[in-house]
């Protein structure tokens, strides 16, 4: 029998941080619809949306 080592990273060591955000109900409904249509998790979809938009935000 061959021994194989399984390496498991500690929780939180994946480059992601857990946060809490308040979102308007209508926005959440749209996100959930996109999530369902794209077969992606809500979390994954929110990350995609944020990554796509963050470079276009300008504070004046």
N, C-alpha and C positions, 0 to 999 in steps of 0.2 A: 504494500500500500504506500502511495506517495503522499507525504505530508505537504500541504499547501498552506501558506500563511495568508490570512485575510486581514487586510489593513482597513481599519475603520477610523475615519477622521473624527475628532471630537466635535460635538454639536457646536455649530457656530463658526467652524473653521472653513466654511465653503465660500467666504467672501461676502456673504449676505448678512445683513443685520435685521433683526425683528423690530418693527416700529408699529405704532398705532396711529391711524389717520381717520379723521372724520370726513366723510364723503356725502354729498347730497344724494338723497334717495334716487332721484331721476338719473344721475350720473352712474350710480351703482347698477341700476336697471340696464342701462346701455352697456356697461362693462360685462354684466352677466349674460346679456344677449350675444355680445361679441364672443365671449368665452364659450358659450354653447355652440355657436356657429363655427368657430375655429377649432373646436375640440382641444382647447388649451385651458389650463387652470386659470382662475381669476388672478392668482398671484403672478403667474407667468405673463399673462396679458398686461397687467398693470406695469410690470417691469419693462415689457416691450414698449408700451406707450410712453412711459417716462424716459427711457433711453432715447426714443425717437424725437421727443419734444424738448428735452432739456437744453440743447444747444441753441434753440430758437427763442429762449426766454431772455428778455432784455428788461433790466430794472432802470427806470428813469426817474 
